[in-house]
Amino acid sequence: MTLLKSTSCLRILFCNYEYPPLGGGGGVVMAALARELARRHEVTVLTSRAAALPAAESDQGVRVIRVPVFFRKQLAVANFPSMLAYLPMAMARGASLAKHSKFDVINTHFAVPTGPVGQVLATRFGIPNVLSIHGGDLYDPSKKLSPHRHAVLRFAVRKLLRAADVVVGQSRNTVGHVQQIYGVTRPVQLIPLGIERPPLVSGVARAEFGLPSDAFVVVSVGRLVARKSTTQLVRSLAASKCPAAHLLLVGDGPDAPDIRRVALEMGVADRVHMLGQVSDATKYRALAAADVFASTSQHEGFGLVFLEAMAYGLPIICYDHGGQTDFLTTGKTGHVLRLNDFGAFTQAIIDMHDNPQQRRDMGRYNLSAVEEFFIDRCAERYEALFREAIIMQGGGK
């Protein structure tokens, strides 16, 4: 066996059901990882196609191949039929790609729904499969079809976790679920996710978001789905009784009508500003316009949005259920509160409102702490793991 040179170019196939502009954080971070690795490797992404997205394109050096799934109508939210359709379409297209490209390694993101695609291709073509699990593919308390709730899905996920050459989790919470929920006792690598370094933003006029210049602005970014429990955030804003407090929501999804209804019922509709799905540039301007980042999410596998908020020097208020507890700490980064402790969450908003110096101190800490979580560090760790997986299987160049 010839040892794989640390400088050799790898041919990497990423498999992920979602890739921007489809989906949420899992697709975003995988895209950032693929782009970073494409600086020195040949990178192909096998993903799904919806709306008017092209069947093939180049994205900052990444070859993106999209297979049609027919049933998906929203960019932000997937549905079960489209996930099922992805499996045979991606397996067929992936087999065609593998015959001609001779990939060195496959990196499969999400056990559900993408897991079977990467494993089938890896087995058929003798390529090591690195399975990256993101949290929601193992455990999502807000979904009736979460794999942890159903024996058949648990069995399927368990098989995928055991079959992969390497399993990677992005947080201690996700890594723990491999054994706690699925009973799989094997080594699981821990590689924290990373974000692309966001651009510097200055001179943001709050008026562009309909905000008073002297407002206390709480921002939240994410899909408006049940897991995010955003109506609870609206209720907490109202309960804080801070008349200067405004809530800026970035993102769209099926919970949007309920959020508007609750804002009206609570008498804060004029202080809840819903931007919908926006460009990254607008999202960054919204973060730059805020004083605090807050999330009532019921669970996060990792929480990329927290890193983005930290990169703009924002203190963070959130719950303690999920991977964000790896890098968020009460008193340093903001407030990490017991899940669904509504009173404590509301008090945290009040405390942030009343203590501007504390906000500044926490913001400075976050600006320093986030340096360990940019995509270049994540890519370095994945690259080393890919090379190890290839050597373990007996490959090499």
C-alpha positions as CSV (number, residue, x, y, z in Angstrom):
1,M,0.0,0.0,0.0
2,T,1.3,3.5,-0.9
3,L,0.7,6.1,1.7
4,L,-1.5,8.9,0.6
5,K,0.5,12.1,0.3
6,S,-0.8,15.0,2.4
7,T,-0.5,17.3,-0.6
8,S,-2.2,15.0,-3.2
9,C,-5.4,16.1,-4.9
10,L,-8.5,14.2,-3.8
11,R,-11.6,13.5,-5.9
12,I,-14.4,14.0,-3.4
13,L,-18.1,13.2,-3.9
14,F,-20.5,15.0,-1.5
15,C,-24.0,13.5,-1.2
16,N,-26.6,15.7,0.4
17,Y,-30.3,16.0,-0.4
18,E,-30.1,19.8,0.0
19,Y,-27.6,22.4,-1.3
20,P,-28.2,26.1,-1.4
21,P,-30.6,27.7,-2.2
22,L,-32.5,24.6,-1.0
23,G,-32.9,23.9,2.7
24,G,-31.3,25.3,5.8
25,G,-28.1,25.1,7.9
26,G,-27.0,21.6,7.0
27,G,-26.9,22.4,3.3
28,V,-25.3,25.8,3.9
29,V,-22.4,24.4,5.9
30,M,-21.8,21.5,3.5
31,A,-21.7,24.0,0.6
32,A,-19.1,26.1,2.5
33,L,-17.0,23.0,3.2
34,A,-17.2,21.9,-0.4
35,R,-16.2,25.4,-1.7
36,E,-13.2,25.5,0.7
37,L,-12.0,22.0,-0.3
38,A,-12.5,22.8,-3.9
39,R,-9.6,25.3,-3.6
40,R,-7.2,22.3,-3.7
41,H,-9.3,19.2,-4.6
42,E,-11.8,18.0,-7.2
43,V,-15.2,18.3,-5.6
44,T,-18.6,17.1,-6.9
45,V,-21.9,17.5,-5.1
46,L,-24.8,15.2,-5.8
47,T,-28.0,16.9,-4.6
48,S,-31.7,17.5,-5.5
49,R,-33.3,19.8,-7.9
50,A,-36.4,21.9,-7.4
51,A,-38.2,24.9,-8.9
52,A,-36.1,26.4,-11.7
53,L,-32.7,25.3,-10.4
54,P,-30.3,24.0,-13.1
55,A,-29.5,20.3,-13.5
56,A,-25.8,21.1,-13.3
57,E,-23.7,24.2,-12.4
58,S,-20.3,25.3,-11.1
59,D,-20.3,27.0,-7.7
60,Q,-17.0,28.5,-6.8
61,G,-15.1,25.5,-8.2
62,V,-17.6,22.9,-7.0
63,R,-19.4,20.8,-9.6
64,V,-23.0,20.7,-8.5
65,I,-25.2,17.9,-9.9
66,R,-28.9,18.2,-9.1
67,V,-31.4,15.3,-9.7
68,P,-35.1,16.0,-10.1
69,V,-37.4,15.1,-7.2
70,F,-40.6,16.4,-8.7
71,F,-42.6,16.9,-5.5
72,R,-40.8,19.8,-3.9
73,K,-42.3,23.2,-4.2
74,Q,-40.6,25.3,-1.5
75,L,-36.9,26.1,-1.3
76,A,-36.9,26.4,2.5
77,V,-38.9,23.2,3.4
78,A,-38.7,19.7,2.2
79,N,-41.5,17.1,2.1
80,F,-41.5,13.3,2.5
81,P,-42.4,12.4,-1.1
82,S,-39.5,14.5,-2.4
83,M,-37.1,12.8,0.0
84,L,-38.2,9.4,-1.2
85,A,-37.9,10.4,-4.8
86,Y,-34.3,11.6,-4.2
87,L,-33.0,8.1,-3.3
88,P,-33.4,6.2,-6.6
89,M,-32.7,9.3,-8.7
90,A,-29.5,10.1,-6.8
91,M,-28.3,6.5,-6.8
92,A,-28.7,6.2,-10.5
93,R,-27.0,9.5,-11.2
94,G,-24.3,8.8,-8.7
95,A,-23.5,5.5,-10.3
96,S,-23.1,7.2,-13.6
97,L,-20.8,9.8,-12.1
98,A,-18.7,7.2,-10.2
99,K,-18.1,5.1,-13.4
100,H,-16.4,8.1,-15.0
101,S,-14.9,10.1,-12.2
102,K,-13.3,7.4,-10.0
103,F,-13.9,9.2,-6.7
104,D,-11.4,8.7,-3.8
105,V,-13.9,9.3,-1.0
106,I,-17.7,9.9,-0.5
107,N,-18.9,12.3,2.2
108,T,-22.6,11.6,2.9
109,H,-24.4,14.3,4.8
110,F,-27.5,13.3,6.9
111,A,-28.4,9.7,7.7
112,V,-31.9,10.6,6.6
113,P,-32.7,11.0,3.8
114,T,-29.2,10.9,2.1
115,G,-27.6,8.1,4.0
116,P,-28.6,5.2,1.7
117,V,-27.3,7.0,-1.4
118,G,-23.8,7.4,-0.1
119,Q,-23.7,3.9,1.3
120,V,-25.0,2.2,-1.8
121,L,-22.5,4.0,-4.0
122,A,-19.6,3.4,-1.6
123,T,-20.4,-0.4,-1.5
124,R,-20.9,-0.7,-5.2
125,F,-17.7,1.1,-6.2
126,G,-15.4,0.2,-3.3
127,I,-15.1,3.9,-2.1
128,P,-14.8,4.8,1.6
129,N,-17.9,6.5,2.9
130,V,-17.7,9.2,5.6
131,L,-21.1,9.7,7.0
132,S,-21.7,13.2,8.6
133,I,-24.7,13.3,10.9
134,H,-26.2,16.7,11.7
135,G,-28.6,16.1,14.6
136,G,-32.0,16.4,13.1
137,D,-31.4,13.3,11.1
138,L,-31.2,11.3,14.3
139,Y,-33.4,13.3,16.7
140,D,-35.9,16.0,16.0
141,P,-38.5,16.4,18.9
142,S,-40.8,18.5,16.8
143,K,-41.4,16.0,14.0
144,K,-43.7,13.0,14.0
145,L,-41.5,11.3,11.5
146,S,-38.3,11.9,13.4
147,P,-36.3,8.6,13.0
148,H,-36.0,8.2,16.8
149,R,-39.8,7.8,17.1
150,H,-40.2,4.9,14.7
151,A,-38.8,1.3,14.9
152,V,-38.3,0.9,11.1
153,L,-36.5,4.2,10.8
154,R,-34.4,3.6,13.8
155,F,-33.4,0.2,12.3
156,A,-32.4,1.8,9.0
157,V,-30.4,4.6,10.7
158,R,-28.7,2.0,12.9
159,K,-27.6,0.0,9.9
160,L,-26.2,3.1,8.2
161,L,-24.3,4.2,11.3
162,R,-22.7,0.7,11.5
163,A,-22.0,0.4,7.8
164,A,-20.2,3.7,7.2
165,D,-16.4,3.6,7.2
166,V,-16.3,6.7,9.3
167,V,-19.1,8.5,11.2
168,V,-18.7,12.2,12.0
169,G,-20.9,14.3,14.4
170,Q,-20.7,18.0,14.8
171,S,-21.5,18.2,18.5
172,R,-21.3,16.1,21.7
173,N,-25.1,16.1,21.7
174,T,-25.3,14.5,18.3
175,V,-22.4,12.1,19.0
176,G,-24.1,11.0,22.2
177,H,-27.3,10.1,20.3
178,V,-25.5,7.5,18.3
179,Q,-25.3,5.2,21.3
180,Q,-28.1,6.6,23.5
181,I,-30.8,6.3,20.9
182,Y,-29.5,3.9,18.3
183,G,-27.4,1.6,20.4
184,V,-24.4,1.8,18.1
185,T,-21.1,1.6,20.0
186,R,-18.4,2.6,17.6
187,P,-16.0,5.5,17.5
188,V,-17.6,8.7,16.2
189,Q,-15.4,11.6,15.2
190,L,-16.3,15.0,16.5
191,I,-15.7,17.9,14.0
192,P,-17.4,21.2,14.9
193,L,-19.0,22.8,12.0
194,G,-17.7,26.1,10.5
195,I,-19.1,29.1,8.7
196,E,-17.6,31.2,6.0
197,R,-16.2,34.4,7.5
198,P,-19.0,36.9,7.0
199,P,-18.3,40.3,5.4
200,L,-17.7,43.4,7.4
201,V,-20.9,45.5,7.5
202,S,-21.0,49.1,8.6
203,G,-23.3,52.0,8.4
204,V,-26.5,50.0,8.6
205,A,-29.5,52.2,8.9
206,R,-32.2,50.6,11.1
207,A,-34.8,52.4,9.1
208,E,-34.2,50.0,6.2
209,F,-35.8,47.3,8.3
210,G,-38.6,49.6,9.6
211,L,-36.8,49.9,13.0
212,P,-36.5,53.1,15.1
213,S,-33.0,54.2,15.5
214,D,-33.2,54.0,19.3
215,A,-34.8,50.5,19.3
216,F,-33.5,47.6,21.3
217,V,-33.3,45.0,18.5
218,V,-33.6,41.3,19.1
219,V,-32.8,39.3,15.9
220,S,-33.5,35.7,15.1
221,V,-32.5,33.8,11.9
222,G,-33.9,30.4,10.8
223,R,-36.7,28.6,9.1
224,L,-40.1,29.3,10.6
225,V,-40.9,25.7,11.4
226,A,-42.3,23.9,14.5
227,R,-38.8,23.1,15.9
228,K,-37.9,26.7,16.1
229,S,-41.0,27.6,18.3
230,T,-40.8,31.2,17.1
231,T,-44.3,32.1,18.4
232,Q,-42.7,31.6,21.9
233,L,-40.2,34.2,21.1
234,V,-42.9,36.6,20.1
235,R,-44.7,35.9,23.4
236,S,-41.5,36.5,25.3
237,L,-41.0,39.8,23.6
238,A,-44.4,40.9,24.7
239,A,-44.0,39.6,28.3
240,S,-40.8,41.6,28.7
241,K,-42.8,44.8,28.6
242,C,-39.9,46.6,27.1
243,P,-41.6,49.2,24.8
244,A,-38.3,49.8,22.9
245,A,-37.8,46.1,22.2
246,H,-38.3,45.0,18.5
247,L,-38.0,41.6,17.1
248,L,-36.4,41.1,13.6
249,L,-37.1,37.7,12.1
250,V,-35.1,36.5,9.1
251,G,-36.4,33.4,7.4
252,D,-39.6,31.9,6.1
253,G,-41.7,28.7,6.5
254,P,-45.1,27.2,7.4
255,D,-45.2,28.9,10.9
256,A,-45.3,32.4,9.4
257,P,-49.1,32.9,9.6
258,D,-49.1,31.7,13.3
259,I,-46.3,34.1,14.2
260,R,-48.3,37.0,12.7
261,R,-51.4,35.9,14.5
262,V,-49.7,35.7,17.9
263,A,-48.0,39.1,17.3
264,L,-51.5,40.6,16.8
265,E,-53.0,38.8,19.8
266,M,-50.1,40.0,22.0
267,G,-50.3,43.6,20.8
268,V,-46.8,43.7,19.4
269,A,-47.4,43.3,15.7
270,D,-45.9,46.8,15.1
271,R,-42.7,45.5,16.8
272,V,-42.3,42.2,15.0
273,H,-40.6,42.6,11.7
274,M,-40.7,39.6,9.4
275,L,-38.2,39.8,6.5
276,G,-38.9,36.4,5.0
277,Q,-36.3,34.5,3.1
278,V,-33.6,37.0,2.1
279,S,-30.1,37.1,0.5
280,D,-27.1,36.5,2.7
281,A,-26.2,40.2,2.2
282,T,-29.5,41.2,3.8
283,K,-29.2,38.6,6.5
284,Y,-25.8,40.0,7.5
285,R,-27.1,43.6,7.5
286,A,-30.0,42.4,9.8
287,L,-27.4,40.9,12.2
288,A,-25.3,44.1,12.1
289,A,-28.4,46.1,13.0
290,A,-29.3,44.1,16.1
291,D,-28.3,44.3,19.8
292,V,-29.0,40.6,20.7
293,F,-29.5,37.3,19.0
294,A,-32.3,35.1,20.4
295,S,-33.6,31.6,19.6
296,T,-36.4,29.5,21.1
297,S,-35.4,26.5,19.0
298,Q,-36.3,23.2,20.8
299,H,-33.2,21.5,19.5
300,E,-30.2,22.2,17.4
301,G,-27.7,19.6,16.2
302,F,-25.1,22.4,16.2
303,G,-26.5,25.8,15.5
304,L,-24.7,27.7,12.7
305,V,-26.8,30.7,13.2
306,F,-25.3,31.2,16.6
307,L,-21.8,31.3,15.0
308,E,-23.0,33.9,12.5
309,A,-24.4,36.0,15.4
310,M,-21.2,35.7,17.3
311,A,-19.3,36.9,14.2
312,Y,-21.2,40.1,14.4
313,G,-20.5,40.6,18.1
314,L,-24.0,39.7,19.4
315,P,-24.7,38.2,22.8
316,I,-27.0,35.1,22.5
317,I,-30.1,34.0,24.3
318,C,-31.1,30.4,23.7
319,Y,-32.1,27.1,25.3
320,D,-29.8,24.4,26.5
321,H,-31.0,21.5,24.4
322,G,-28.6,20.7,21.5
323,G,-25.1,21.1,20.2
324,Q,-24.9,24.8,20.8
325,T,-24.0,23.9,24.4
326,D,-20.5,22.9,23.1
327,F,-19.6,26.6,22.6
328,L,-22.2,28.7,24.3
329,T,-22.0,29.4,28.1
330,T,-24.1,31.5,30.4
331,G,-22.3,34.6,31.5
332,K,-19.7,34.5,28.7
333,T,-21.6,34.3,25.4
334,G,-25.0,35.4,26.8
335,H,-27.7,33.2,28.4
336,V,-28.2,29.5,27.9
337,L,-31.4,28.6,29.6
338,R,-33.3,25.4,30.6
339,L,-35.5,24.2,27.8
340,N,-38.8,26.1,27.6
341,D,-38.2,28.1,30.8
342,F,-40.3,30.9,29.5
343,G,-39.9,33.1,32.6
344,A,-36.1,32.8,32.5
345,F,-36.1,33.5,28.7
346,T,-38.2,36.7,29.2
347,Q,-36.0,37.8,32.1
348,A,-32.9,37.3,29.9
349,I,-34.4,39.7,27.3
350,I,-35.0,42.2,30.1
351,D,-31.4,41.9,31.4
352,M,-29.9,42.4,28.0
353,H,-32.1,45.4,27.5
354,D,-31.1,46.9,30.8
355,N,-27.4,46.3,30.7
356,P,-25.7,47.7,27.5
357,Q,-22.2,47.3,29.0
358,Q,-22.9,43.6,29.6
359,R,-24.0,43.3,26.0
360,R,-20.8,44.9,24.8
361,D,-18.6,42.6,27.0
362,M,-20.4,39.5,25.8
363,G,-20.2,40.6,22.2
364,R,-16.4,41.2,22.4
365,Y,-16.0,37.7,23.9
366,N,-18.1,36.2,21.1
367,L,-16.0,37.9,18.4
368,S,-12.9,36.3,19.8
369,A,-14.4,32.8,20.4
370,V,-15.9,32.4,17.0
371,E,-12.4,32.5,15.4
372,E,-12.2,28.7,16.1
373,F,-15.3,28.0,14.0
374,F,-14.6,29.4,10.6
375,I,-14.8,27.0,7.6
376,D,-11.1,26.8,7.0
377,R,-10.6,25.0,10.3
378,C,-13.5,22.6,9.6
379,A,-12.2,21.8,6.1
380,E,-8.7,21.0,7.5
381,R,-10.2,18.5,9.9
382,Y,-12.3,16.9,7.2
383,E,-9.5,16.7,4.8
384,A,-7.3,14.8,7.3
385,L,-10.2,12.5,8.0
386,F,-10.8,11.8,4.3
387,R,-7.1,10.8,3.9
388,E,-7.3,8.5,6.9
389,A,-10.5,6.8,5.6
390,I,-8.8,6.2,2.2
391,I,-5.7,4.7,3.8
392,M,-7.8,2.6,6.2
393,Q,-9.6,1.0,3.2
394,G,-6.2,0.3,1.5
395,G,-6.3,3.1,-1.1
396,G,-3.6,5.6,-1.7
397,K,-1.8,7.5,-4.4
